[in-house]
Amino acid sequence: MSDVHAHAHGAHAHDGPLPPYPERATLDGRNKILGFWMFLAGETVLFGSLFATFLALKDSVMSGPSGQELFSLPLVALATFILLTSSLTSVFAVQAMHRHDKKGILVWLGVTVLLGLGFLILEIYEFVHYVHLGHGFTTSAFSSAFYTLVGFHGAHVVFGIVWISLIIGQVASKGLTVVTAPKVYVTSLYWHFVDLVWVFIFTVVYLMGKLG
């Protein structure tokens, strides 16, 4: 009887007040977080391969422009500032979650999405500008490696924006629960990963490319 009672209590533990860290309140929530860390490990290997390919091909410009001729560091620095700021706002969203502040979660996740869109607008502008300068995807091995690496990261940003927007909808409609809390936390982890990858792109692709 005690085992049955304990199981029933565990099954309905979420019916009471939320704990301080609701994303870890259930075994399912903790498993989602652990599984997502494993997913990020695989993504790290994938991006590592793209970085290695870029480094091997960055000097193969053929008749096309080089990174030193193309890159505008002020523009890329602005995009970097916007993306890093969005990482901070996602932290604020998680902190709001730990305070059980539903409105705070929605506001800070919304700001994160807007900043992510601002980053994408700058990146699209950058790509269009490069194409006008003769730096297309097939111009050289360098250009192919550049667009593959940076574009793949951009695709991750797009996915993150869509994902966070869906989480905003879920929290708005269902509230903060032990089911929605792990989703908020995991999307924040994903966004931090995307931002961290961009820091490496900014350093390896743009800074090293501009400085030669």
C-alpha positions in Angstrom: 0.0 0.0 0.0 2.8 2.4 0.8 4.3 1.9 -2.7 0.9 2.6 -4.3 0.5 5.7 -2.2 4.0 6.9 -3.1 3.4 6.4 -6.8 0.1 8.3 -6.6 1.8 11.1 -4.7 4.6 11.3 -7.4 2.1 11.2 -10.2 0.2 14.2 -8.8 3.1 16.1 -7.3 2.7 18.7 -10.1 -0.8 19.6 -8.9 0.6 21.5 -5.9 2.7 24.7 -5.9 5.6 24.7 -8.4 9.1 24.0 -6.9 11.9 26.6 -7.3 13.3 24.8 -10.3 10.3 23.4 -12.1 12.3 22.2 -15.1 13.8 19.5 -12.9 10.8 18.7 -10.8 10.0 15.5 -12.7 12.1 12.6 -14.0 10.7 13.3 -17.5 12.0 16.9 -17.2 15.4 15.8 -16.1 15.6 13.3 -18.9 14.7 15.9 -21.5 17.5 18.1 -20.2 20.1 15.3 -20.2 19.0 14.1 -23.7 19.3 17.6 -25.0 22.9 17.9 -23.7 23.7 14.8 -25.7 22.1 16.4 -28.8 24.2 19.5 -28.3 27.3 17.2 -28.1 26.5 15.9 -31.6 25.9 19.4 -32.9 29.3 20.4 -31.5 31.0 17.7 -33.5 29.1 18.7 -36.7 30.0 22.4 -36.3 33.6 21.3 -35.6 33.7 19.5 -38.9 32.5 22.6 -40.7 35.0 24.8 -39.0 37.8 22.4 -39.9 36.7 22.4 -43.6 36.5 26.2 -43.6 40.0 26.6 -42.1 41.3 24.2 -44.8 39.7 26.1 -47.6 39.8 29.7 -46.4 42.8 30.6 -48.6 41.4 29.0 -51.8 39.8 32.1 -53.2 40.6 31.5 -56.9 39.6 34.6 -58.8 37.0 35.7 -56.2 37.4 38.2 -53.4 39.0 37.2 -50.1 37.7 37.7 -46.6 40.0 40.6 -46.1 38.4 42.4 -49.0 34.8 41.4 -48.1 34.3 41.5 -44.4 32.9 44.6 -42.7 33.8 44.2 -39.0 31.5 47.0 -37.7 28.5 45.3 -39.3 29.5 41.8 -38.0 30.2 43.3 -34.6 26.7 44.8 -34.5 25.2 41.5 -35.4 27.4 39.8 -32.7 26.2 42.3 -30.1 22.6 41.7 -31.0 22.9 38.0 -30.7 24.8 38.0 -27.4 22.2 40.4 -26.0 19.6 37.9 -27.0 21.5 35.2 -25.0 21.2 37.5 -22.0 17.5 38.0 -22.5 17.0 34.2 -22.6 18.8 34.1 -19.2 16.3 36.6 -17.9 13.5 34.3 -19.2 14.8 31.4 -17.2 15.2 33.6 -14.1 11.6 34.7 -14.5 10.7 31.0 -14.7 12.4 30.3 -11.4 10.4 33.1 -9.9 7.3 31.6 -11.4 6.7 34.8 -13.3 4.7 33.9 -16.4 4.6 37.4 -17.7 8.3 37.8 -17.3 8.9 34.5 -19.3 6.7 35.7 -22.1 8.3 39.2 -22.3 11.9 38.0 -22.2 11.4 35.2 -24.7 9.6 37.7 -26.9 12.6 40.0 -26.8 14.9 37.1 -27.5 12.9 36.4 -30.7 13.0 40.0 -31.8 16.7 40.2 -31.3 17.2 36.9 -33.2 15.2 38.4 -36.1 17.4 41.5 -36.0 20.5 39.3 -36.3 19.0 37.4 -39.3 18.1 40.7 -41.1 21.8 41.8 -40.8 23.0 38.4 -41.9 20.7 38.4 -45.0 21.9 41.9 -45.8 25.5 40.8 -45.5 25.0 37.8 -47.8 23.2 39.9 -50.5 26.0 42.5 -50.3 28.7 39.8 -50.7 26.9 38.3 -53.8 26.9 41.8 -55.4 30.6 41.9 -54.8 31.1 38.6 -56.7 31.2 36.3 -53.7 28.6 33.7 -54.6 28.3 30.2 -53.2 30.2 28.6 -56.1 32.8 31.4 -56.7 35.5 29.6 -54.9 36.2 26.9 -52.3 36.5 29.6 -49.7 33.1 31.0 -50.6 31.5 27.6 -50.5 33.0 26.9 -47.1 32.0 30.3 -45.8 28.3 30.1 -46.9 28.0 26.5 -45.7 29.3 27.3 -42.2 27.7 30.7 -41.7 24.5 29.7 -43.4 24.2 26.5 -41.4 24.5 28.6 -38.3 21.8 31.0 -39.7 19.5 28.0 -40.2 20.0 27.1 -36.5 19.0 30.7 -35.6 15.8 30.4 -37.8 15.0 27.1 -36.1 15.6 28.6 -32.7 13.3 31.6 -33.4 10.5 29.3 -34.5 11.0 27.0 -31.5 11.0 29.8 -29.0 7.9 31.3 -30.6 6.1 28.0 -30.2 7.2 27.8 -26.5 5.8 31.3 -26.0 2.5 30.1 -27.4 2.5 27.1 -25.1 3.3 29.1 -21.9 0.7 31.7 -22.8 -2.0 29.1 -23.3 -1.1 26.4 -20.7 0.9 28.5 -18.2 4.1 27.5 -16.4 3.9 23.9 -15.4 6.4 21.0 -14.8 5.7 20.1 -18.5 6.3 23.5 -20.1 9.2 24.5 -17.7 11.7 22.0 -19.2 10.8 23.3 -22.7 11.6 26.8 -21.7 14.9 25.7 -20.1 15.9 23.5 -23.1 15.2 26.3 -25.6 17.4 28.6 -23.6 20.2 26.0 -23.7 19.8 25.7 -27.4 20.0 29.5 -27.8 23.1 29.7 -25.7 24.7 27.1 -27.9 23.8 29.0 -31.1 25.3 32.2 -29.6 28.5 30.3 -28.5 29.0 29.0 -32.0 28.6 32.5 -33.4 31.4 33.7 -31.1 33.7 31.1 -32.7 32.5 32.1 -36.2 33.1 35.8 -35.4 36.6 35.0 -34.3 37.7 32.3 -36.8 35.9 33.5 -39.9 35.6 37.3 -39.6 38.5 38.4 -37.3 41.1 36.0 -38.7 39.8 36.6 -42.2 39.9 40.4 -41.9 43.3 40.5 -40.2 44.7 38.0 -42.7 
